[in-house]
Amino acid sequence: MTGSGKTEVYIRVVESALSAGKQALILVPEIGLTPQLLTRFQERFSVPIAVLNSSLTEKQRYLAFEDARTGVAPIVIGTRLSAFAPLKAPGVFIIDEEHDASFKQQEGFRYHARDLLILRATLEHCPVVLGTATPSLETLRNMQTGRFHALALPHRAGNSVPPTVQILDVRHKKLQEGLSAQLIAAMREQMDQQGQVLLFLNRRGYAPVLMCFECDWIATCKNCDAKLTIHYQSQQLRCHHCETSLPIDKHCPSCTAKNPKPVGIGTERLEAALQSLFPSKTIVRIDRDTTRKKGALKEQLESIHAGEAHILLGTQMIAKGHHFPNVTLVAILDIDQALFSIDFRSTEKMGQLITQVAGRAGRAERLGHVILQTQHPEHPLLKQLLAEGYANFAATVLTERQMLNLPPFSHQALIRAEANTLERALGFLAFVKQSAIKTAPKTLKILGPTPAPMERRHGKHRAQLLCQAPKRSALQQLLQTLMPSIESQPIAQTVRWSLDVDPIDLY
């Protein structure tokens, strides 16, 4: 359960390891969670603590690795990079928010820090602790089969109680920049009682689309099959996939009509609406755009904890692990797209996200309330999640996965290819498929090749081939013979290709 005090459990486990003369390695999914956890550990331990994340310089990273390797730092805290930290005397590995997709390295050398650390723990005979209020389905399956031992924290720490949850049906209702009249009234009521309000919208920028209503022109990226996002403060259109940026068009380039209109809502637009609705209140927006500057996130979190902020607004950066004791109302906006996504993992991610965001409310002695605005209040999985909790929701989704023979009841490997033309990428993967068929076990399925859902990205055309088997051994058997044979073929030099075992993003 969110707010159950798992950080205190981590501290007790680390105390035990240190008293035995061992070291502790703690992984967090985001850089933003490092300062909070570091502060908690510094308050309880007087020993040196090494911090590892991607924001460090090469020298800082080297010194942190050396402190870990030599044992100067008995405690190491960091992001997925820390899974490779050398330890002189490993005593315990802890993975906080183990369900989080940020632990998967998606580019270059692909690995999952959680799974890598579990393997490392086995090799080094070291205990490993996975902590989360919303376990991944892979972890739940490992618990079912007895590979993992479950330790439940079913109650919130201290005197806090779980928040009440309200589904707000916004069908046929007039919204003010995404906010219903009921939500605005609830926000005003909570702030009048000196409570903080947190609004969650997982879309940064001002609006996701710039459109001409005269000829239906839409601003799209020239390098990707994606729409350009409006960033009003910088007066730019940006692609969130390749980072291409252009000035905002004052006239439609198709029909020359004046001032194409923004369609949809991002955090920047919502912030402007809140400033208009609550001019006397302080609003803190936390997303990738407002935290680029070094130290910006720390300053924002400090203002929140000091009570200087009345309204917290942000993307998933504020959904994970943060402790906001003064937040009494959480509102979740525009989560509906996850209910009907083509990604089979989308419902699992939705359940985790809603549960984690809702868990920011009522974490101290004051009661918390959660409002979820939706156009689909009757969706069965959404109703189950809010009525019965994440555990029952996850059990239902896990049963669906089993019926469809999808992970974690099967194992996948995705071979991606990109080239100057789609035909070349598909041609390479067709060659790979023919090579695979010769040696693949009968139980293994080879699906594709097919264009990627976002076919063009960074100016390249993308395609993919999916291999799926009920047992990992069958997949490994294929890859051990297939990969060397592909690498030695001239056709492999005509495209950029990669192998992703246990992919979490097929799209």
C-alpha positions in Angstrom: 0.0 0.0 0.0 1.2 3.5 -0.7 2.3 5.4 2.4 2.9 2.1 4.3 6.4 3.1 5.4 8.5 0.9 3.1 11.4 3.4 3.3 11.6 2.6 7.1 11.8 -1.1 6.2 14.7 -0.3 3.8 16.5 1.6 6.6 16.1 -1.4 9.0 17.4 -3.8 6.4 20.4 -1.6 5.6 21.1 -1.3 9.4 21.3 -5.0 9.6 23.7 -5.2 6.6 26.0 -2.5 7.9 26.1 -4.1 11.4 27.4 -7.2 9.7 30.2 -5.2 8.0 28.5 -5.3 4.6 27.4 -2.7 2.0 23.9 -1.8 0.7 22.9 -0.9 -2.8 19.6 0.9 -3.3 18.1 1.5 -6.8 15.4 4.2 -7.5 13.7 4.6 -10.9 14.1 8.4 -11.2 16.8 11.0 -10.4 14.1 13.0 -8.8 13.6 10.4 -6.0 17.3 10.4 -5.2 17.4 13.6 -3.0 14.4 12.5 -0.9 15.8 9.1 -0.2 19.3 10.4 0.3 18.0 12.8 3.0 16.2 10.0 4.8 19.3 7.9 4.9 21.6 10.8 5.9 19.3 11.5 8.8 19.7 7.9 10.0 23.3 7.0 9.1 26.5 8.8 9.7 28.5 6.8 7.1 29.5 8.0 3.6 26.8 7.5 1.0 27.7 7.3 -2.7 25.2 8.7 -5.2 25.1 7.5 -8.8 22.9 8.8 -11.6 23.2 10.2 -15.2 23.4 13.8 -14.1 26.9 13.4 -12.7 30.0 14.4 -14.5 32.4 11.6 -15.5 34.7 12.5 -12.7 31.9 12.5 -10.1 30.7 9.1 -11.4 34.2 7.7 -11.3 34.7 8.8 -7.7 31.3 7.4 -6.7 32.2 4.0 -8.3 35.5 4.0 -6.5 33.9 4.7 -3.1 31.6 1.8 -3.7 34.4 -0.5 -5.0 36.8 0.2 -2.1 34.1 0.1 0.6 34.6 3.8 1.5 30.8 4.2 0.9 28.8 1.5 2.8 25.6 2.7 1.2 25.1 3.4 -2.6 22.0 5.0 -3.9 21.2 5.6 -7.5 19.3 5.0 -10.7 19.6 2.0 -13.1 23.2 2.8 -13.7 23.9 1.7 -10.1 23.1 -1.9 -10.9 26.7 -2.1 -12.2 28.3 -0.5 -9.2 31.2 -2.6 -7.9 30.9 -3.4 -4.2 33.7 -4.6 -1.9 31.3 -6.4 0.4 27.7 -6.6 -0.9 25.2 -7.2 1.9 21.8 -6.4 0.4 20.3 -5.0 -2.8 17.1 -2.9 -2.6 15.0 -1.9 -5.6 12.5 0.8 -4.9 9.4 1.0 -7.0 10.4 -2.2 -8.8 7.5 -2.0 -11.2 8.8 1.2 -12.8 9.6 1.0 -16.5 12.5 3.5 -16.0 14.6 0.6 -14.8 14.7 -0.7 -18.4 17.5 0.8 -20.6 15.7 1.2 -24.0 18.6 2.3 -26.2 22.1 1.1 -26.9 23.1 -1.6 -24.4 19.6 -2.9 -23.4 19.1 -4.3 -19.9 16.6 -4.2 -17.1 18.3 -3.0 -13.9 15.8 -4.9 -11.7 16.4 -8.2 -13.4 20.1 -7.6 -13.7 20.4 -7.0 -9.9 18.3 -10.1 -9.1 20.7 -12.2 -11.2 23.7 -10.4 -9.5 22.2 -11.1 -6.1 22.0 -14.8 -7.0 25.6 -14.9 -8.2 26.9 -13.0 -5.1 24.7 -14.9 -2.6 23.2 -11.6 -1.6 19.5 -11.0 -0.5 17.5 -8.6 -2.7 14.4 -6.6 -1.6 11.8 -5.4 -4.2 9.6 -2.7 -2.9 6.4 -1.3 -4.4 2.8 -0.7 -3.7 2.0 -1.8 -7.2 4.0 -4.9 -8.1 4.7 -5.6 -11.8 2.9 -8.6 -13.2 6.2 -10.4 -13.6 6.9 -10.0 -9.9 3.4 -11.2 -9.0 3.9 -14.2 -11.2 7.2 -15.0 -9.4 5.4 -14.7 -6.1 2.7 -17.1 -7.3 5.3 -19.7 -8.4 7.3 -19.4 -5.1 10.4 -17.8 -6.7 9.8 -14.6 -4.6 8.6 -14.4 -1.0 5.9 -11.8 -0.4 6.0 -9.5 2.6 2.9 -7.3 2.8 2.5 -3.9 4.4 -1.3 -3.7 4.3 -1.7 -0.5 6.4 -0.5 3.0 6.1 2.2 4.2 8.5 1.3 6.3 11.5 -2.2 7.6 11.8 -2.9 8.2 8.1 -5.6 6.3 6.3 -6.2 5.6 2.6 -7.9 8.4 0.7 -11.5 8.3 -0.5 -11.8 8.0 -4.2 -14.5 9.5 -6.4 -15.0 8.8 -10.1 -16.2 12.0 -11.8 -18.1 11.4 -15.0 -17.3 14.3 -17.3 -19.3 13.1 -20.3 -21.5 15.9 -21.7 -20.0 18.3 -19.2 -18.4 21.6 -20.1 -14.8 21.6 -19.0 -12.6 24.7 -18.4 -9.2 23.7 -19.9 -9.8 20.1 -18.8 -11.2 21.0 -15.4 -14.8 20.3 -14.4 -16.9 22.7 -12.3 -17.0 20.0 -9.5 -13.3 19.7 -9.4 -12.7 23.4 -9.3 -15.1 23.7 -6.4 -13.3 20.8 -4.6 -10.0 22.4 -5.1 -11.2 25.7 -3.7 -12.7 24.0 -0.7 -9.4 22.1 0.1 -7.3 25.2 -0.2 -9.6 27.2 2.0 -8.9 24.5 4.7 -5.1 25.0 4.2 -4.7 21.8 2.2 -2.5 21.4 -0.9 -3.9 20.2 -4.2 -2.1 17.9 -6.6 -3.3 17.7 -10.3 -1.9 14.9 -12.4 -1.8 15.3 -16.2 0.7 13.1 -18.0 1.2 15.4 -21.0 3.7 18.2 -21.0 3.7 21.3 -23.2 0.8 23.7 -23.9 -1.2 21.5 -26.3 -0.4 18.3 -28.2 -1.8 19.5 -31.5 -1.7 22.8 -33.6 -4.5 22.7 -36.1 -6.1 24.9 -38.8 -9.9 24.7 -38.5 -10.2 26.1 -42.0 -8.5 23.3 -43.9 -7.8 20.7 -41.2 -4.0 21.1 -41.5 -2.1 19.7 -38.5 1.5 20.5 -37.6 3.5 17.3 -37.9 7.2 16.5 -37.5 9.2 16.2 -40.7 11.3 13.4 -39.2 8.8 11.3 -37.3 5.2 10.1 -37.7 4.2 12.3 -34.8 2.4 15.6 -34.2 4.4 18.6 -33.0 3.6 19.7 -29.4 3.0 23.4 -28.7 5.3 25.0 -26.1 3.7 28.4 -25.6 6.3 30.0 -23.3 9.1 29.4 -25.7 6.9 30.0 -28.7 8.0 26.7 -30.3 6.6 23.6 -31.8 8.5 20.5 -30.6 8.7 16.9 -31.4 9.0 14.9 -28.2 10.6 12.0 -30.1 13.4 13.6 -32.0 13.5 17.0 -30.3 13.0 18.9 -33.5 11.8 22.4 -32.8 10.2 25.1 -35.0 8.6 28.5 -34.4 4.9 28.5 -33.9 3.1 29.1 -37.2 1.2 32.4 -37.3 -0.5 31.4 -40.5 -1.6 28.0 -41.8 1.1 26.9 -44.3 -1.6 25.1 -46.2 -4.3 27.7 -46.7 -2.6 30.8 -45.1 -5.5 31.3 -42.6 -4.5 33.2 -39.5 -3.6 31.7 -36.2 -4.0 28.0 -36.2 -5.6 26.8 -32.9 -4.2 24.6 -30.1 -6.1 21.4 -29.6 -5.9 19.4 -26.3 -4.3 20.2 -23.0 -0.8 19.9 -21.6 0.6 20.9 -18.2 1.7 24.3 -19.5 -1.8 25.2 -20.7 -3.3 23.8 -17.5 -0.9 25.9 -15.4 -2.1 29.1 -17.3 -5.7 28.2 -16.6 -5.1 27.6 -12.9 -3.3 31.0 -12.6 -6.4 32.6 -14.0 -8.8 30.6 -11.8 -6.7 31.0 -8.6 -4.7 34.2 -9.0 -3.7 34.4 -5.4 -2.4 30.9 -5.1 1.1 29.6 -5.8 1.3 26.9 -8.4 4.3 24.6 -8.8 4.6 22.7 -12.1 6.8 19.7 -12.2 7.6 18.2 -15.6 10.6 17.7 -17.8 10.4 21.3 -19.1 10.5 22.9 -15.6 13.2 20.7 -14.2 15.9 20.9 -16.9 17.9 23.4 -14.9 20.2 21.7 -12.3 18.7 22.0 -8.9 15.3 23.1 -10.1 13.5 20.0 -9.0 15.0 20.2 -5.5 13.9 23.8 -5.2 10.4 22.9 -6.3 10.1 20.0 -3.8 11.4 22.2 -1.0 8.8 24.9 -1.7 6.1 22.2 -1.6 7.3 20.8 1.7 7.6 24.3 3.2 3.9 24.9 2.4 4.7 27.7 0.0 2.9 26.0 -2.9 -0.9 25.7 -2.9 -1.3 23.7 -6.2 1.0 21.0 -7.4 0.8 20.2 -11.1 2.8 17.7 -13.0 3.4 14.6 -15.1 4.4 11.1 -13.8 7.5 12.8 -12.2 5.3 13.6 -9.2 3.5 10.2 -9.1 6.3 8.1 -7.8 7.4 7.8 -4.2 7.2 11.4 -3.2 5.9 12.2 0.3 3.7 15.3 0.3 2.1 15.4 3.8 0.0 18.5 3.2 -1.7 17.2 0.0 -5.3 16.5 0.8 -6.8 16.4 -2.7 -5.4 14.6 -5.8 -7.1 14.9 -9.2 -6.2 12.7 -12.1 -7.0 14.2 -15.5 -7.3 12.5 -18.9 -6.3 8.9 -18.1 -8.8 7.4 -20.5 -6.4 6.8 -23.4 -4.7 4.0 -21.4 -8.1 2.1 -21.3 -8.0 1.5 -25.1 -4.4 1.4 -26.0 -2.9 -1.1 -28.5 -0.1 -1.8 -26.0 -1.1 -4.9 -24.0 0.8 -3.5 -21.0 -1.2 -0.3 -20.9 -3.9 -1.4 -18.4 -1.2 -2.6 -16.0 0.6 0.7 -16.3 -2.7 2.6 -15.9 -3.5 0.7 -12.7 0.0 1.4 -11.3 -0.1 5.0 -12.2 -3.6 5.7 -10.8 -2.7 3.9 -7.6 0.6 5.7 -7.2 -0.8 9.2 -7.9 -3.8 8.6 -5.6 -1.3 7.5 -2.9 0.1 11.1 -2.7 -3.2 12.1 -0.9 -3.7 12.0 2.8 -0.3 10.8 3.8 -0.3 12.5 7.2 -3.0 12.9 9.8 -5.4 14.8 7.5 -7.9 12.8 5.4 -7.2 12.6 1.7 -9.5 12.7 -1.3 -9.0 11.6 -4.9 -11.0 12.7 -7.9 -10.6 10.8 -11.2 -12.2 12.6 -14.2 -13.1 10.2 -16.9 -15.3 9.8 -20.0 -15.6 6.0 -19.3 -16.8 5.6 -15.7 -18.3 2.2 -16.5 -15.1 0.6 -17.7 -14.8 -2.7 -15.7 -11.1 -2.6 -15.0 -11.3 1.0 -13.8 -14.2 0.2 -11.6 -12.5 -2.8 -10.1 -9.3 -0.9 -9.5 -11.1 1.8 -7.5 -13.5 -0.5 -5.7 -11.3 -3.4 -4.9 -7.7 -2.0 -5.0 -4.6 -2.8 -7.0 -4.2 -6.4 -5.9 -7.5 -7.6 -7.2 -7.1 -5.5 -10.3 -3.7 -6.9 -11.0 -5.0 -10.5 -10.5 -7.6 -9.9 -13.2 -5.1 -8.5 -15.6 -2.7 -11.4 -14.9 -5.5 -13.9 -15.7 -6.1 -12.1 -19.0 -2.4 -12.3 -19.8 -2.5 -16.1 -19.1 -5.5 -16.6 -21.4 -3.7 -14.7 -24.2 -0.4 -16.4 -23.5 1.3 -13.0 -23.1 4.2 -12.2 -20.7 4.8 -13.2 -17.9 3.3 -16.5 -19.2 5.5 -16.4 -22.3 8.9 -14.8 -23.1 9.6 -12.4 -26.0 12.5 -11.0 -28.0 12.1 -8.1 -30.3 14.4 -7.6 -33.3 14.1 -4.0 -34.5 15.5 -2.6 -37.8 15.7 0.9 -39.2 16.8 2.1 -42.6 16.4 4.9 -45.1 13.4 3.0 -46.6 10.8 0.8 -45.0 11.4 -1.8 -47.7 15.0 -2.2 -46.7 14.2 -2.6 -43.0 11.4 -5.1 -43.8 13.7 -6.9 -46.2 16.4 -7.4 -43.5 13.9 -8.7 -41.0 12.4 -11.1 -43.7 15.9 -12.5 -44.1 16.2 -12.8 -40.3 12.9 -14.6 -40.1 13.9 -17.1 -42.8 17.1 -17.8 -40.9 15.2 -18.2 -37.6 12.7 -20.7 -39.1 15.5 -23.1 -39.9 16.6 -23.5 -36.2 13.6 -22.3 -34.2 11.9 -24.9 -31.8 8.4 -25.8 -32.8 7.0 -24.1 -29.7 8.4 -20.7 -30.7 6.3 -18.2 -32.7 7.8 -15.6 -35.1 5.5 -12.7 -35.7 6.2 -10.3 -38.5 8.1 -8.6 -39.9 5.8 -5.5 -39.7 6.3 -1.8 -39.7 6.6 -0.3 -36.2 3.5 1.5 -35.0 5.5 4.7 -35.3 7.0 3.7 -38.6 9.2 6.8 -39.1 11.3 8.3 -36.3 14.4 10.5 -36.5 14.1 10.4 -40.2 14.5 6.6 -40.4 11.9 4.0 -41.3 11.4 1.3 -38.6 10.2 -2.3 -38.6 10.2 -5.1 -36.1 10.1 -8.9 -35.8 8.8 -10.5 -32.6 9.8 -13.9 -31.3 7.7 -15.5 -28.6 8.1 -18.8 -26.7 6.4 -20.4 -23.7 9.8 -21.2 -22.1 12.8 -19.0 -22.0 15.1 -21.8 -22.9 13.5 -22.1 -26.3 14.1 -18.4 -26.9 17.7 -18.6 -25.8 18.3 -21.6 -28.0 17.2 -19.7 -31.0 19.1 -16.5 -30.2 22.4 -18.3 -29.5 22.5 -19.6 -33.0 20.7 -16.8 -34.8 22.6 -13.8 -33.6 26.1 -14.9 -34.8 24.7 -16.0 -38.2 23.0 -12.6 -38.7 26.1 -10.6 -37.7 28.2 -12.3 -40.3 25.9 -11.6 -43.2 26.5 -8.5 -45.5 22.8 -7.6 -45.3 23.2 -6.8 -41.6 25.4 -3.9 -42.6 22.7 -2.3 -44.7 20.4 -1.4 -41.7 20.7 -0.4 -38.1 19.3 -3.3 -36.0 19.0 -4.3 -32.4 17.9 -7.1 -30.2 15.7 -6.5 -27.1 15.0 -9.5 -24.9 12.0 -9.1 -22.6 10.9 -5.8 -24.3 8.6 -3.6 -22.3 7.9 -1.3 -25.3 6.8 -2.9 -28.5 5.7 0.3 -30.1 
